[in-house]
Amino acid sequence: MENEVAQNAVNIYAYLGAGICAVPMAAVAIGLARLWTTLIETVGRNPQVRKDVTMFGFIGMGSIEAVALYMLIIAILLLTM
């Protein structure tokens, strides 16, 4: 009986942790929106820098998306325990 209660507590905390991992994903969505908005504004003001800005945009996008992928992996690991 005691072991069952302990296992239920572990499951509750695992689901709670997975839910907390979803919070940074909202920040990732906001960050990507701001990145692409800034890129569009920059190219709109100065079209000659399109190639340079696009390269930095993809680098920034990759680093922002890495946060979401790390949180997804942590959530999956928590739920598979």
N, C-alpha and C positions, 0 to 999 in steps of 0.2 A: 504494500500500500504506500509506504513512504517513498519507495523507488518510483512509483507511478506519479506521485505528486511532484517529485523532483524533475522527472522527464517532462511533465506538463509545463513546469516553470521554465525549463530550458526552451521548450517550443515557443512559449509566449515571448521570451526575450529575443529569440531568433526572428520571429515575425516583426517584433517591434524594431529591431535593428535593421531589418530589410526595408521597413517603411521609412526609417530615418535616412537610409541610403537613397531614397527617391527624392529627397529635398534638394540635394545638389544638382539633380537632373533639371530642375526648374531653373536653377542659376545658369546651367549650360545653355538652355534654350534662350535665355535673356542675353547671354554673352554672344551667342552666334548671331542673334538678331542685331545686336549693336555692331558687331564686326562687319556684317554685310552692309548694314546701313552706312557705316563710315566709308567702306570701300566704294559704294555707289556714289556717295557725295564727293569723295576725292576724285574719282574718275570724271565725274560730271564737271568739276571745277577745273581740272587739268588733265585732259585726255592723253597727253604725251606720256604720263607716268603709269599707264594702264598695265604694262607688262611687269614693272617693278612692284606695283601695289598688289597685283594678283598673286605673285609669288609669296609675298609676305602674308597675304590673306589666307592662302592655303596652309602655310606654316602655322598661323594663328588658329585656324580652324582645327587642325590636327591636335594641337596642344589643348584646346578647349574640349574637344571630343574625347581626349584621353581621360579627362576627369570623369565623364559619364561612363566610359567603359570600365574604369577602375571601380566605380560605385556599383555597376551592374555585376561585376565579378564578385565583389564582396557580398552583395545581396544573395547571389546564387549560392555562394559558399555557406552563408548563414542558413539558407533554407534547406540545404542538403545534409545538414548535420543530423 
